[in-house]
Amino acid sequence: MTASTNTLAPSATAPSQAGLAARRAGAAVAKAVLPRLAGVLGVVWVAVTLAFLVVNVIPGDPLDTIMAGITNATPELRARIAADLGLDKPLIEQYGAYLAGVVRGDLGTSYSRGIPVSAVILSELGATAQFAVAAVGFAVALAVGVALLTSGRRPMARRLAQFFELLALSVPTFWSGLLVIMLFAFTLRLLPASGAGEPRHLVLPTLTLALPLAGIISQVMRERMEHALAEPFVLTARARGAGDWAIRTRHVLRHSSLAVVTLSSSILAGVLSGSAVLETLFARPGIGRVLVQAVQERDLPLVAGLVIVIAGVFVVINTAVDLLYPVLDPRLRGV
């Protein structure tokens, strides 16, 4: 009887220990996730509030934009449309209704297009995402290649790379876009100057947007690589017989990538601002061109909806970057 009790004792206590470990793990996850989630919701709320306030303090009556094409608008018709859209209510009630709509996923109806703002954004978001991914991918590949080839090399190679990086950063994207259009579309007739739908339509805008991004990334990566090349782990790898290229690609590159991840907010800001200019210049679809048109047409719900989406993208990217730090650098785990 005693032996049976002793045999059962560990199995009887095992579930409680496992449950305690699970509760501790759940508490740790909740402690890490809940503050971050609260921060995300706070940023989105601030973006919603600022977007609502900005579009409502702009001089002018939104009804003038809505009824721009109606020549025989009577005061009764204006009053009825204002009542339908809730524009006849006090501003605080409009804010409450707008906030409730955002919580439900309703961003309102575009004044100029007459369709839900969410439908406009969803129809244009894919083109901008395709453009942004292509530009960032090309910029990172170009910057990594330049940094690998020039870090710790002879001064002439570094100075040449720094000259082109400074040139790429100094030239505005609107101006460099005009230059590539004149060269590749009008002079050499190799690529189309505008449009979308085929991969070749993406080449010139991607090149224009990627060059300044590559200039920023390669400068930071080369500095971090040269710092890492002097670290003791590089000397240890060399003592074990590792070649210079193997050390750069297998060890130094990983340490340098953390600096690029830190730059993600600046990179994203460059992509979003650049897309607004280049989508208009190259006549491409996308939320950047829609935002420019919405501002010109004083389409207030569409402007506010796009501001909220862009703020949400910033929040998601920064949260992903915070989660990526411990993966790239194990020393940060548990900090």
SULPEUR-V172405 format. One record per pair of residues at least 12 apart in sequence whose C-alpha atoms are under 6 Angstrom apart, sorted by the first residue. I is the first residue (numbers start at 1). J is the second residue. Records with the same first field share a line. If there is no record, write none. Layout:
# SULPEUR-V172405
I->J / J
This chain:
# SULPEUR-V172405
47->308
48->308
51->304
55->300
66->111
107->305
110->301 / 302
111->299
117->302
124->286 / 287
125->286 / 287
127->286
128->286
135->206 / 210
139->210 / 213 / 214
143->214 / 217 / 218
147->218 / 222
151->222 / 226
152->226
165->215
168->211 / 212
169->212
177->208
181->193
194->282 / 283
195->283 / 284
196->284
221->256
224->256
225->252 / 256
228->252
275->288
276->288 / 289
